[in-house]
Amino acid sequence: MPRGRHRHSPPLHRLLPPTVIAGVPLVCAGAAWLSEDPLVLRGVAAAAAAAAVIGAVVMRRWDRLAGKRVAELTRGAASERWRHEEAVAELEGDLDESRELRTRLEGKLRAKRAELAALRGEHAALLRRYANAETERASALEGRRRLAIEAASPAKALPPVPPAVPGRPTPEMYRKANVALKRLARPEPAAHTAEEADSRGKSEAAAGHFTVPAAAMVVPAAPARKVPQGGFDFFGAGSSLQSGEDLADVVGEELAAEVAAEVETEAEDGGNADDTGAPEASEGAEAPEAPEASEDAEREQQVIDLTAHDETEQIDMGELRSALQA
């Protein structure tokens, strides 16, 4: 049991005052009922009045305490309600802030995703460029290796130029045969023409004379043009079938026309010489043809320098090789 002022139990302490207040008036009423003495009746009435006053005071005190307690409870409830509302408002504000923060974070996340996609694209592009660079590097190394192999291997010699066949018909021979046929178709000139031809000497007669076979009365058909296959001739000493077209392709049609005109002029000069020495040529049918053959050979083997008229672009092989190595 507790000691000191806490000796009484709380329930008994709460029930004692109202019990005393209610018991005193009951005792006074019983005493007034049992006693007939006026003095006792007056004492009992005074005690009952005092008990009533004390009960009223106690009741008032209890009322005040109850009012204070109710006010405190009301104030506590109001404060609790206000705190609840404040907490709800704070929670709503936090919710709004969290929503705004979520919106900002979603925007940042979307931007980061776009940036990541761009970085992935750039990375893929860099990988493609790296692959292309490696491919080009491998191609360059392969080219350098092939160049090294080609440089180490001996250079292939060009095929020899086929020698000119003496008996092969050429346009020049047909032209000479035509001139000879025209000379044979003409009437024989006078005696002084023969004397002049005799005085000029055998050299001039030999220059304009050549033996015409009996079968040459009919001009044979021109040979079929063959497409050249291989046999590259650097100095132009081989077949001359496409010399005019090749010359026109290299230097142009105008310069080729000038060269053709010069050749025709030389041919006409040779034909006039053949016409003047026709009688002597018919008499000396067995004269040697060595000078004319040598002139034809020299003309075929003549090298024409077309560097000044060449419009072909010059290519520097050194720069190409350095670019290929790089």
Secondary structure, DSSP 8 states (H G I E B T S, - for coil): ---GGG-S-HHHHHHHHHHHHHHHHHHHHHHHHH---HHHHHHHHHHHHHHHHHHHHHHHHHHHHHHHHHHHHHHHHHHHHHHHHHHHHHHHHHHHHHHHHHHHHHHHHHHHHHHHHHHHHHHHHHHHHHHHHHHHHHHHHHHHHHHHHHHHS------------TTS--HHHHHHHHHHHHHHHS----HHHHHHHHHH-HHHHHHT-----GGGGS-----------S---SSS-S--SSHHHHHHHHH-HHHHHHHHHHHHHHHHHHHHHHHHTHHHHHH-TT---HHHHHHHHHHHT-----TTT-------HHHHHHHHH-
